[in-house]
Amino acid sequence: MTDSALARWERRTAGVLAAASLLFLASYAVLVLGPGLPGAVRDLCLAVTCAAWALFAADYVVRRRLSGQRWPRFVRTHWLDTLVLLLPLLRPVRIVQAYERVKRRHGRPRFALHARVMLYAGVSTLLLGFAASLAVYQQERGAPGATIQTFGDSVWWACTTVSSVGYGDMAPVTPVGRLVAVGLMGCGLALLGAVVGSFSSWLLQVFAREDENGERPPGSSPGAFDGKG
């Protein structure tokens, strides 16, 4: 009963939390990229940011109550949600949970499901990279010895970091900037791994089903597969 109540709550709040995540990211972007905006606009963006985080916190508390678990156990079993609550800019990494659900599915491959996971993971990677660019730019601009001085520099750095290329031409020098870099490395690899892993899983299921049905590529001879001829 408790699990079903929790599942219903998560289904009902998924859209609201997604919208709140976008509002949080948009308001934070305005605060970082618009330092010269009027005070009223900045106050409004700050209020939206705080309200979105308060909504995340309320959802976290409600889900703990519906789970029926004590706080220590809930924090251990929902460590990703706890991390996202403390660092709301990491909300895109929750797509990894969707990837795990796909991996547990068996039977006939459904490309629509895998494609949906790849799409969500790809979009989440872009959002995570954008959020990391904002955070690093906020910390690095004007810092002594910093090589990241513009938002364009920060976006370029995020692209090379999340793709694991790492040219080394730009790197954070502030403690917070380096902490964001470490988080982007780990989360970026996880999200890109979800894309590659989901696509590979779909291919393996398709090939396995073809083998079970005895299907062969067009134009091939039976001897090429059974060792005869």
trRosetta pair geometry for C-beta under 8 A, 3 or more apart (Angstrom, degrees):
i j d omega theta_ij theta_ji phi_ij phi_ji
1 4 6.0 -57 -149 36 28 108
1 5 6.4 29 153 -19 63 107
2 5 5.7 -56 -150 36 32 111
2 6 6.4 31 153 -18 66 106
2 66 6.3 155 -169 169 79 62
2 67 6.6 81 158 -160 117 19
2 68 4.5 -24 -152 -21 160 128
3 6 5.7 -55 -149 37 32 111
3 7 6.2 33 153 -20 66 106
4 7 5.5 -51 -144 37 33 113
4 8 6.3 36 155 -20 65 103
5 8 5.8 -52 -148 35 30 111
5 9 6.4 32 152 -20 63 106
5 66 5.0 -143 112 -156 105 111
6 9 5.6 -54 -149 35 32 113
6 10 6.4 30 154 -18 66 106
6 63 6.2 80 -143 -147 98 75
6 66 4.2 152 -83 125 79 119
6 67 5.6 63 -91 -77 145 62
7 10 5.8 -55 -147 36 31 109
7 11 6.4 31 154 -18 65 105
8 11 5.8 -56 -149 36 32 110
8 12 6.2 25 156 -16 66 110
9 12 5.9 -61 -147 39 29 107
9 13 6.1 4 164 -1 66 116
9 62 6.5 -158 -171 133 147 117
9 63 6.5 -175 106 -92 137 75
9 66 5.7 -159 4 -31 151 173
10 13 6.3 -68 -136 48 25 96
10 14 6.3 50 160 -57 63 93
10 63 7.1 63 -71 -109 91 118
11 14 6.0 -32 -149 -9 27 116
12 16 7.9 7 136 4 64 117
13 16 5.1 -64 -156 48 60 113
13 17 5.4 57 148 -23 89 107
13 59 5.9 159 159 -123 154 120
14 17 6.1 -62 -148 39 24 106
14 18 6.3 25 155 -21 62 108
15 18 5.6 -54 -147 34 31 113
15 19 6.4 29 156 -16 65 105
16 19 5.9 -57 -151 38 31 109
16 20 6.3 30 151 -18 65 108
16 55 7.5 -126 144 177 106 135
17 20 5.4 -51 -143 38 34 114
17 21 6.3 43 153 -26 65 101
17 55 7.2 -174 -107 133 68 113
17 56 7.1 95 -139 -98 100 71
17 59 6.2 42 -89 -78 122 170
18 21 5.6 -49 -151 29 31 115
18 22 6.8 28 152 -15 62 102
19 22 5.8 -54 -152 36 35 109
19 23 6.4 34 151 -17 67 106
20 23 5.6 -54 -145 39 34 112
20 24 6.1 40 153 -24 66 104
20 52 4.5 157 -178 -141 91 90
20 55 5.0 -116 -137 84 158 146
20 56 6.9 -175 123 -53 136 82
21 24 5.6 -51 -148 33 30 114
21 25 6.4 25 155 -15 63 106
21 52 7.3 145 -79 -175 26 126
21 88 7.5 -165 -125 177 75 97
21 91 4.7 -138 -128 104 126 158
21 92 7.9 137 174 -58 140 66
22 25 5.8 -55 -147 39 32 108
22 26 6.1 31 155 -19 66 108
23 26 5.7 -55 -141 39 30 110
23 27 6.1 25 161 -15 66 108
23 48 5.7 -117 162 173 106 114
23 52 5.3 -176 90 -81 104 133
24 27 6.2 -59 -145 39 24 104
24 28 6.2 22 157 -16 62 112
24 48 7.5 -164 -93 135 43 86
24 49 5.8 90 -141 -130 68 62
24 52 3.8 -156 -72 116 98 157
24 53 6.8 109 -119 -51 127 70
24 88 5.6 -89 163 144 154 136
24 91 7.8 93 66 0 141 145
25 28 5.8 -58 -145 40 28 111
25 29 6.2 33 154 -24 64 106
25 89 7.3 109 -100 -121 86 73
25 127 6.7 -63 -113 -163 166 101
25 130 7.2 62 -175 104 127 117
25 131 6.0 -81 -126 -86 108 100
26 29 5.6 -53 -149 33 30 113
26 30 6.6 30 153 -19 63 102
26 48 8.0 -46 82 125 92 143
27 30 5.7 -50 -150 33 35 112
27 31 6.6 36 151 -19 64 104
27 45 4.2 165 -162 -161 88 79
27 46 7.5 -179 165 -57 119 20
27 48 4.1 -171 -84 87 155 119
27 49 4.6 -149 106 -57 129 84
27 52 7.3 172 30 -1 135 135
28 31 5.6 -54 -151 35 34 113
28 32 6.4 26 155 -14 67 108
28 45 7.7 167 -59 168 24 109
28 49 5.7 104 -65 -108 78 123
28 89 7.3 -117 104 -86 173 105
28 131 7.7 36 92 -132 141 84
28 134 6.3 94 128 141 103 153
29 32 5.9 -61 -146 40 31 105
29 33 5.7 1 168 5 70 117
29 130 7.7 -19 -90 157 125 108
29 134 5.6 -99 -102 -103 68 143
30 33 6.5 -66 -126 52 23 91
30 34 5.1 -20 -176 22 64 126
30 37 7.1 14 169 -23 95 163
30 41 7.4 -112 160 153 130 104
30 42 7.9 -164 127 -107 101 57
30 45 4.7 -135 83 -114 124 149
31 34 7.0 -55 -101 53 10 86
31 42 6.4 96 -114 -143 78 83
31 45 5.1 -176 -57 122 91 135
31 46 6.7 96 -93 -70 132 74
31 49 7.1 -15 -21 -40 143 147
32 35 7.9 -21 179 -55 24 83
32 134 4.8 136 49 -165 167 96
32 137 6.4 94 169 87 125 110
32 138 4.8 -82 -129 -75 111 107
33 134 7.5 -72 -40 -124 93 97
33 151 6.4 21 -108 -75 101 152
34 37 4.1 38 148 -32 116 117
34 41 7.4 -61 125 117 142 129
34 42 7.5 -156 102 -83 104 89
37 41 4.5 -91 158 81 121 130
37 42 5.4 145 86 -52 110 90
38 41 4.9 92 63 6 83 102
38 42 7.2 -157 95 -3 43 88
39 42 5.7 -59 -147 41 35 109
39 43 6.1 37 155 -22 69 106
40 43 5.7 -54 -147 36 30 112
40 44 6.4 33 153 -21 63 104
41 44 5.7 -53 -151 33 32 112
41 45 6.5 29 153 -16 65 105
42 45 5.7 -53 -147 38 34 110
42 46 6.2 35 153 -20 65 106
43 46 5.6 -54 -146 37 31 112
43 47 6.3 34 153 -22 64 104
44 47 5.7 -53 -149 34 31 112
44 48 6.5 31 152 -18 65 104
45 48 5.7 -51 -148 35 34 111
45 49 6.3 37 152 -21 65 105
46 49 5.6 -52 -148 35 32 114
46 50 6.4 28 155 -15 65 106
47 50 5.9 -57 -146 40 30 107
47 51 6.1 30 155 -20 66 109
48 51 5.7 -55 -143 38 29 111
48 52 6.3 31 157 -21 64 105
49 52 6.0 -56 -150 33 27 109
49 53 6.6 22 154 -14 62 107
50 53 5.8 -56 -149 39 33 109
50 54 6.3 36 152 -22 66 105
51 54 5.5 -52 -148 35 32 114
51 55 6.6 37 151 -22 63 102
52 55 5.6 -51 -154 31 34 114
52 56 6.7 36 148 -19 64 101
52 88 7.2 109 118 -171 106 156
53 56 5.5 -49 -152 33 38 114
53 57 6.4 39 150 -19 67 103
53 88 5.6 -104 -102 -50 89 149
54 57 5.6 -52 -148 36 34 113
54 58 6.4 36 152 -20 66 104
55 58 5.7 -51 -145 35 32 111
55 59 6.4 34 154 -19 64 105
56 59 5.8 -56 -151 36 30 111
56 60 6.4 34 151 -23 64 106
56 84 7.5 -127 -169 127 132 93
56 85 5.7 173 141 -121 112 73
56 88 6.0 -168 -7 -108 170 111
56 91 7.8 -109 -113 -89 135 124
57 60 5.6 -52 -150 32 33 115
57 61 6.5 30 154 -18 65 104
57 85 6.3 101 -92 -156 63 112
58 61 5.8 -54 -149 36 33 109
58 62 6.3 31 154 -17 66 107
59 62 5.8 -55 -145 38 31 110
59 63 6.2 28 158 -17 66 108
60 63 6.1 -59 -147 38 26 107
60 64 6.5 29 153 -20 62 106
60 81 6.3 158 -117 154 97 112
60 82 7.6 106 -148 -95 132 53
60 85 5.1 27 -70 -92 155 141
61 64 5.7 -54 -152 33 31 113
61 65 6.6 30 152 -18 64 105
62 65 5.7 -56 -152 36 33 111
62 66 6.3 26 154 -14 68 108
63 66 5.7 -53 -140 41 34 108
63 67 6.2 41 157 -28 65 105
63 78 7.6 136 120 -121 125 168
63 81 7.5 -86 86 175 149 161
64 67 5.8 -53 -148 29 29 114
64 69 6.8 -92 -159 65 70 88
64 71 6.8 24 -167 -102 140 64
64 74 4.7 65 -129 -179 94 166
64 78 7.9 -128 -86 37 81 150
65 68 7.9 37 167 -63 34 38
67 74 5.9 128 78 -110 147 110
67 78 8.0 -122 -66 -32 165 135
69 73 4.5 -120 -177 91 114 112
69 74 4.2 147 95 -64 121 87
69 77 6.9 -93 -154 34 174 135
70 73 5.2 79 60 19 79 104
70 74 6.7 -153 90 -10 33 94
71 74 5.7 -60 -139 39 28 110
71 75 6.1 28 164 -21 66 106
72 75 6.0 -57 -149 34 27 109
72 76 6.5 23 155 -16 63 108
73 76 5.7 -57 -149 38 33 110
73 77 6.1 16 160 -6 69 112
74 77 6.2 -63 -139 47 28 99
74 78 5.7 -15 172 22 67 116
75 78 6.6 -73 -127 61 19 81
75 79 6.7 59 161 -91 59 63
75 82 5.2 62 -146 -77 77 151
76 79 6.3 -6 -158 -57 27 99
78 81 4.2 -25 167 36 103 120
78 82 6.0 117 110 -26 80 90
79 82 5.4 -54 -148 36 35 115
79 83 6.3 37 154 -20 67 103
80 83 5.7 -51 -148 35 33 111
80 84 6.3 32 153 -18 65 106
80 93 6.9 -133 -163 111 112 108
80 94 6.5 137 141 -102 122 70
80 96 7.4 -138 -135 64 157 118
80 97 6.9 -175 81 -54 156 111
81 84 5.6 -54 -145 39 32 111
81 85 6.4 38 153 -25 64 103
81 94 7.5 57 -87 -105 68 114
82 85 5.7 -51 -151 30 31 113
82 86 6.7 24 154 -12 63 105
83 86 5.9 -59 -152 40 33 106
83 87 6.2 -23 165 33 69 102
83 90 6.3 -53 131 91 96 150
84 87 6.6 -77 -133 69 27 69
84 88 6.7 59 171 -114 67 38
84 90 5.1 -130 -110 89 68 95
84 91 5.2 92 -161 -93 118 57
84 93 7.0 -155 -83 56 108 99
84 94 6.3 10 -73 -55 159 106
85 88 7.3 10 -147 -75 22 72
87 90 4.6 49 105 1 106 116
87 183 7.5 -108 149 -142 164 159
88 91 5.9 0 -174 -36 59 108
89 128 7.8 109 154 -134 80 61
89 131 4.1 162 -168 173 104 133
89 132 7.4 138 150 -63 129 53
89 134 7.8 -147 -130 66 137 115
89 135 6.3 99 155 -50 177 130
90 93 5.2 -20 173 10 86 118
90 128 7.2 40 -130 -124 49 102
90 131 7.8 -161 -65 108 37 151
90 183 6.8 -90 -91 176 120 129
90 187 6.4 -136 -142 -96 98 155
91 94 6.1 -27 -176 -3 56 114
92 95 6.3 -18 174 -6 63 110
92 123 7.9 -144 -140 112 118 69
92 124 3.6 154 -174 -162 104 88
92 125 7.3 -179 150 -51 139 24
92 127 4.6 162 -74 82 141 115
92 128 4.4 -125 65 -55 140 95
92 131 7.5 -176 1 7 122 137
92 187 7.7 94 85 168 95 128
92 191 7.2 5 135 -92 106 143
93 96 5.8 -7 172 -5 71 113
93 124 7.1 148 -71 165 28 128
93 128 6.7 79 -54 -93 78 138
93 187 4.7 -85 -89 -143 125 112
93 190 6.5 45 -146 85 102 135
93 191 6.7 -106 -115 -60 66 105
94 97 5.6 -26 -178 13 66 115
94 98 7.8 68 134 -13 69 93
94 124 7.9 -142 51 -133 62 144
95 98 5.3 -44 -164 30 56 115
95 99 6.7 61 140 -22 72 98
95 117 7.6 139 176 -158 100 70
95 120 4.9 -180 -137 133 126 105
95 121 5.1 173 132 -91 139 63
95 124 4.4 -141 -6 -20 143 164
95 191 6.5 57 70 -121 120 95
95 194 6.5 149 119 110 100 171
96 99 5.4 -49 -154 32 41 117
96 100 6.7 45 148 -22 67 99
96 121 7.9 83 -75 -111 52 104
96 190 5.4 -24 -90 156 134 118
96 191 6.9 -95 -66 -84 91 60
96 194 5.8 -134 -109 -69 64 135
97 100 5.7 -49 -153 30 36 113
97 101 6.9 38 149 -19 64 100
98 101 5.7 -51 -155 32 37 112
98 102 6.8 39 148 -20 66 101
98 117 5.7 -173 126 -119 108 92
98 120 6.2 -4 75 91 157 151
98 121 8.0 -148 73 -58 115 89
99 102 5.6 -52 -153 32 37 112
99 103 6.6 39 150 -23 66 102
99 117 5.6 117 -94 -169 68 127
99 121 6.6 52 -64 -73 119 129
99 194 4.0 -106 -82 -139 154 109
99 197 6.8 72 -174 80 125 122
99 198 6.1 -106 -134 -62 95 111
100 103 5.6 -50 -150 30 36 115
100 104 6.8 32 154 -18 64 104
101 104 5.9 -58 -155 34 35 109
101 105 7.2 45 148 -34 63 97
102 105 5.7 -46 -160 13 40 116
102 113 6.2 162 -121 145 106 108
102 114 6.4 117 -165 -96 140 65
102 117 5.2 -41 -39 -58 155 157
102 198 5.9 20 107 -120 153 103
102 201 7.2 129 133 86 107 155
103 197 7.6 -19 -82 144 113 121
103 201 6.6 -122 -108 -107 69 160
105 110 7.9 -60 142 26 149 107
105 113 7.2 -17 46 129 170 158
108 205 7.8 112 -172 162 26 122
108 209 7.1 65 -123 -99 65 150
109 114 7.2 -8 -173 -18 98 132
109 202 5.3 118 -167 -146 134 69
109 205 3.7 133 -63 107 121 134
109 206 5.6 -69 37 -59 152 72
109 209 7.0 -128 4 -12 102 138
110 113 4.4 61 94 6 109 111
110 114 7.0 155 89 -6 60 85
111 114 5.6 -60 -147 46 41 107
111 115 5.6 43 154 -24 74 109
111 202 6.0 83 -108 -158 70 138
112 115 5.7 -54 -141 39 27 112
112 116 6.3 32 155 -25 61 105
113 116 5.7 -54 -152 30 29 112
113 117 6.8 26 152 -16 62 103
114 117 5.7 -53 -151 35 36 111
114 118 6.4 34 152 -17 67 105
114 198 4.8 164 -156 166 88 100
114 199 6.7 130 162 -87 122 42
114 201 6.8 -165 -116 78 128 100
114 202 4.2 -88 1 -64 179 129
115 118 5.6 -55 -147 39 34 111
115 119 6.2 36 153 -21 66 105
116 119 5.7 -53 -147 35 31 112
116 120 6.3 28 156 -16 65 106
117 120 5.8 -55 -144 39 30 108
117 121 6.0 27 157 -17 65 110
117 194 6.6 -121 160 162 104 104
117 195 7.9 -178 123 -100 82 48
117 198 4.7 -165 95 -123 127 160
118 121 5.8 -56 -141 40 28 109
118 122 6.1 31 157 -21 63 108
118 194 7.7 -179 -101 125 50 82
118 195 4.9 84 -137 -136 80 75
118 198 5.3 -153 -61 83 86 134
118 199 6.1 62 -87 -55 137 94
119 122 5.8 -56 -147 36 27 111
119 123 6.3 23 157 -14 64 107
120 123 5.9 -57 -146 40 29 107
120 124 6.1 30 155 -19 65 110
121 124 5.6 -55 -143 39 30 113
121 125 6.4 37 154 -25 63 102
121 191 5.1 167 -170 -169 90 80
121 192 7.7 155 153 -82 117 22
121 194 4.2 -160 -117 95 150 121
121 195 4.8 -160 99 -60 133 83
121 198 7.3 168 4 4 146 139
122 125 5.7 -50 -151 29 31 113
122 126 6.8 30 151 -16 62 102
122 195 5.9 80 -62 -95 82 132
123 126 5.7 -53 -155 35 36 112
123 127 6.4 32 150 -16 68 106
124 127 5.6 -53 -144 40 35 110
124 128 6.0 36 155 -20 67 106
124 191 5.6 -145 97 -134 107 134
125 128 5.7 -54 -143 38 29 110
125 129 6.2 30 156 -18 63 107
125 162 6.4 134 -172 170 99 139
125 188 6.5 82 -141 -135 95 71
125 191 4.5 169 -77 124 93 140
125 192 6.4 79 -105 -62 144 73
125 195 7.7 -36 -26 -31 140 131
126 129 5.8 -56 -148 37 29 111
126 130 6.3 29 154 -19 64 106
127 130 5.6 -54 -147 36 32 112
127 131 6.3 31 154 -18 65 106
128 131 5.7 -53 -146 37 31 111
128 132 6.3 30 155 -17 65 107
128 162 7.3 134 99 -112 106 138
128 184 7.0 153 149 -126 103 79
128 187 5.8 -142 -169 124 150 128
128 188 6.7 -171 108 -81 133 74
128 191 6.7 177 20 -17 150 159
129 132 5.7 -55 -145 39 31 110
129 133 6.3 37 153 -25 64 104
129 155 7.7 70 150 -146 102 66
129 158 4.4 126 -166 152 86 123
129 159 6.7 63 -165 -76 140 54
129 162 5.1 -70 -90 -22 109 156
129 184 7.3 85 -105 -148 58 118
129 188 7.2 70 -73 -101 89 114
130 133 5.6 -51 -149 31 31 115
130 134 6.7 32 152 -19 63 102
130 155 7.8 5 -111 -114 58 93
130 158 7.6 139 -67 129 24 166
131 134 5.8 -53 -153 33 33 111
131 135 6.4 29 153 -16 66 107
132 135 5.7 -55 -144 39 34 110
132 136 6.0 28 160 -15 68 109
132 158 5.1 142 90 -119 110 118
132 161 7.7 -116 129 78 149 137
132 162 7.7 153 45 -58 151 113
132 180 5.5 150 -146 168 85 109
132 181 7.8 108 -171 -88 122 41
132 183 7.4 -169 -105 88 114 100
132 184 4.4 63 -122 -86 159 127
133 136 6.2 -59 -142 41 26 105
133 137 6.0 26 159 -19 63 112
133 151 6.8 72 157 -166 109 77
133 154 4.3 118 -161 131 78 104
133 155 4.8 29 -131 -84 147 57
133 157 7.5 144 -112 63 79 90
133 158 4.5 -74 -68 -24 90 147
134 137 5.9 -60 -145 38 25 110
134 138 6.3 29 157 -23 63 107
134 151 7.9 8 -98 -134 54 105
134 154 7.5 125 -57 134 20 148
135 138 5.8 -55 -151 31 28 113
135 139 6.7 13 156 -8 62 110
135 176 7.6 -121 166 147 99 104
135 177 7.7 164 127 -110 83 58
135 180 4.8 177 109 -116 127 151
136 139 6.0 -65 -150 43 32 103
136 140 5.6 13 163 -10 72 121
136 148 6.2 -24 143 126 108 163
136 154 5.0 164 86 -142 107 110
136 157 6.7 -113 116 87 158 136
136 158 7.2 -177 24 -64 140 98
136 172 5.6 -108 -145 -84 108 120
136 177 4.9 82 -136 -138 77 91
136 180 5.3 -151 -68 89 85 145
136 181 7.1 75 -96 -60 126 82
137 140 6.1 -64 -126 44 25 100
137 141 5.9 30 178 -32 66 108
137 148 6.7 -116 -99 149 59 115
137 150 7.6 -27 -133 140 113 24
137 151 5.0 22 -123 -105 157 66
137 153 7.7 133 -102 71 94 86
137 154 3.9 -69 -63 -46 97 161
138 141 7.1 -43 -135 18 14 105
139 143 7.0 15 146 -43 63 138
139 172 7.1 27 94 -147 121 118
139 174 4.7 -144 156 71 110 148
139 176 4.7 -150 -117 83 150 112
139 177 4.4 -164 96 -58 133 92
139 180 7.4 171 17 2 144 136
140 143 5.3 -84 -155 18 42 125
140 146 4.5 150 -175 -155 86 138
140 148 4.2 21 128 79 156 107
140 149 7.3 -111 128 -78 100 35
140 154 7.0 164 46 -87 134 106
140 172 5.8 -113 -81 -126 120 78
140 173 6.9 103 -127 33 93 81
140 174 6.0 -148 -87 5 61 117
140 177 5.2 78 -62 -96 96 149
141 146 7.2 -144 -93 105 16 158
141 148 7.4 -78 -65 116 59 78
141 149 5.9 93 -122 -152 70 47
141 150 7.6 82 -103 -79 107 25
142 146 7.3 33 62 30 22 142
142 149 7.9 105 -40 -134 40 80
143 146 4.0 89 69 -41 94 127
143 173 5.9 177 121 73 131 109
143 174 5.2 -105 -122 -56 162 111
143 177 7.8 -113 3 -15 166 144
144 173 7.8 -110 85 113 58 144
145 173 5.3 -176 100 -163 101 171
146 149 6.2 132 108 -71 106 73
146 172 7.7 -14 -133 -145 93 46
146 173 5.2 -137 -94 29 66 122
146 174 7.3 -4 -90 -27 114 94
147 153 7.2 -160 132 -177 67 137
147 169 7.3 -162 159 143 145 59
147 170 4.6 -157 112 -127 118 71
147 171 6.5 49 43 36 128 55
147 173 7.4 114 6 -28 78 113
148 153 4.5 175 -140 122 64 120
148 154 5.2 82 -171 -77 122 72
148 157 5.8 -38 -96 -21 126 150
148 170 5.4 93 -68 -174 86 119
148 171 7.9 -140 -28 68 108 14
148 172 6.6 -26 14 -90 136 60
148 177 7.6 173 48 -154 139 144
149 153 5.9 68 40 16 56 155
150 153 4.7 107 56 1 74 99
150 154 7.2 -137 100 -3 45 86
151 154 5.3 -52 -151 36 40 115
151 155 6.4 43 150 -22 69 100
152 155 5.7 -50 -146 33 34 110
152 156 6.4 34 154 -17 65 104
153 156 5.8 -57 -151 37 31 111
153 157 6.3 32 152 -19 65 107
153 170 5.8 179 -178 -127 97 157
154 157 5.6 -53 -148 36 32 113
154 158 6.4 34 153 -21 65 105
155 158 5.7 -53 -148 35 32 112
155 159 6.5 34 153 -21 65 104
156 159 5.8 -53 -150 33 31 112
156 160 6.6 22 157 -11 64 107
156 170 6.7 86 95 29 105 147
157 160 6.1 -62 -150 41 30 104
157 161 6.1 26 155 -19 66 114
157 170 4.5 -98 -85 100 108 123
157 171 7.3 161 -139 -87 124 32
157 172 7.7 115 167 -43 154 78
158 161 5.7 -61 -143 40 29 110
158 162 6.0 19 166 -13 69 110
158 184 6.6 -109 -137 -160 80 154
159 162 6.5 -56 -136 39 23 100
159 163 6.2 8 166 -4 60 117
160 163 6.3 -66 -142 47 24 103
160 165 4.7 -89 -154 71 73 106
160 166 5.7 134 150 -76 99 25
160 167 5.2 -70 -149 3 150 90
160 170 7.8 123 43 52 139 97
161 164 7.6 27 176 -75 32 31
161 165 7.9 -75 -54 48 18 72
161 166 6.3 66 -101 -83 52 78
161 181 6.3 -114 -141 -148 152 83
161 184 5.3 45 124 115 130 126
161 185 6.2 -86 175 -77 98 73
161 188 6.8 140 122 8 79 164
162 184 5.9 -81 -76 169 83 101
162 185 7.8 -143 -98 -99 43 35
162 188 3.5 -148 -141 -137 76 144
162 192 7.3 145 162 -38 84 123
163 188 7.5 -80 -39 163 29 133
163 192 7.6 124 -116 -84 48 155
164 185 7.6 89 -95 -145 77 81
164 188 7.5 178 -46 111 79 120
164 189 6.6 68 -62 -87 120 95
164 192 7.9 -122 -10 52 111 160
167 170 7.8 40 74 22 101 72
168 171 6.7 -10 -148 -44 51 117
171 181 7.5 35 -158 -108 75 160
172 177 3.0 -165 -160 134 133 115
172 178 4.9 -162 94 -63 120 58
172 180 7.0 121 -54 56 166 99
172 181 5.3 -152 18 -35 127 128
173 177 6.7 23 43 67 37 140
173 178 7.6 16 -145 -48 5 104
174 177 4.1 89 59 8 90 110
174 178 6.9 -162 85 -8 46 84
175 178 6.0 -60 -150 37 28 108
175 179 6.4 30 153 -21 64 106
176 179 5.5 -53 -149 35 35 114
176 180 6.5 37 152 -19 66 102
177 180 5.7 -52 -151 34 32 111
177 181 6.5 37 148 -23 63 104
178 181 5.2 -47 -149 31 37 118
178 182 6.7 41 152 -21 65 98
179 182 5.8 -48 -152 31 34 111
179 183 6.7 32 150 -14 63 105
180 183 5.7 -57 -152 40 34 112
180 184 6.2 35 152 -21 68 106
181 184 5.7 -54 -146 36 30 111
181 185 6.5 36 154 -24 63 102
182 185 5.8 -51 -153 28 31 114
182 186 6.8 20 156 -9 63 106
183 186 6.1 -62 -151 41 32 104
183 187 5.9 15 163 -5 70 115
184 187 6.1 -61 -132 48 27 101
184 188 5.4 30 167 -24 66 117
185 188 6.1 -59 -139 37 16 109
185 189 6.5 14 161 -15 57 110
186 189 6.1 -61 -152 35 26 107
186 190 6.5 23 154 -18 63 108
187 190 5.6 -55 -149 35 34 113
187 191 6.3 28 156 -15 68 106
188 191 6.0 -57 -146 38 30 106
188 192 6.1 23 159 -11 66 109
189 192 6.0 -57 -140 44 29 106
189 193 5.9 35 156 -24 64 110
190 193 5.6 -57 -148 37 26 115
190 194 6.6 33 151 -26 61 100
191 194 5.5 -45 -153 25 35 114
191 195 7.0 35 149 -17 62 98
192 195 5.6 -48 -155 32 40 112
192 196 6.4 29 153 -9 70 107
193 196 5.9 -57 -141 45 34 104
193 197 5.5 32 161 -19 69 115
194 197 5.9 -55 -132 43 23 109
194 198 6.0 25 165 -21 61 110
195 198 6.3 -60 -147 34 21 106
195 199 6.6 14 158 -11 59 110
196 199 6.0 -61 -150 40 29 107
196 200 6.1 26 156 -17 66 111
197 200 5.7 -57 -143 40 30 110
197 201 6.1 34 157 -23 65 106
198 201 5.7 -51 -146 33 29 114
198 202 6.6 31 154 -19 62 103
199 202 5.8 -53 -152 33 32 111
199 203 6.6 31 152 -17 65 105
200 203 5.7 -55 -150 37 34 111
200 204 6.3 33 154 -19 67 106
201 204 5.8 -55 -147 36 30 110
201 205 6.4 30 155 -18 64 106
202 205 5.9 -56 -150 36 30 110
202 206 6.4 30 154 -19 65 106
203 206 5.7 -56 -150 36 32 111
203 207 6.3 25 157 -13 67 108
204 207 5.9 -57 -144 41 30 107
204 208 6.1 32 157 -21 65 109
205 208 5.7 -54 -143 37 29 112
205 209 6.4 27 158 -18 63 107
206 209 6.0 -59 -151 36 28 108
206 210 6.5 28 152 -19 63 106
207 210 5.6 -52 -149 34 34 113
207 211 6.5 36 153 -20 65 102
208 211 5.7 -53 -152 34 33 112
208 212 6.5 33 151 -19 65 105
209 212 5.5 -51 -147 35 36 113
209 213 6.3 23 156 -9 67 109
210 213 6.0 -64 -146 46 30 103
210 215 4.2 -82 -162 61 84 116
211 214 7.6 37 -178 -73 31 29
211 215 7.7 -79 -59 45 22 76
216 220 4.9 -117 155 69 117 123
216 222 7.6 -146 -28 -94 167 54
216 225 6.2 -112 -108 -36 127 147
217 220 4.9 78 68 -16 85 125
220 224 5.2 -98 -175 51 100 142
220 225 7.2 72 143 -33 128 105
221 224 5.1 108 64 -11 76 99
221 229 6.7 -87 130 93 133 149
222 225 6.2 -73 -165 41 44 100
222 226 5.9 -1 159 10 84 115
222 228 7.2 -5 115 61 92 108
222 229 7.6 89 82 16 76 138
223 226 6.4 -73 -126 54 33 85
223 227 7.3 -80 -170 86 64 14
223 228 4.5 -102 -123 85 86 67
223 229 2.9 -62 -119 48 160 118
224 229 7.9 -51 -43 77 51 111
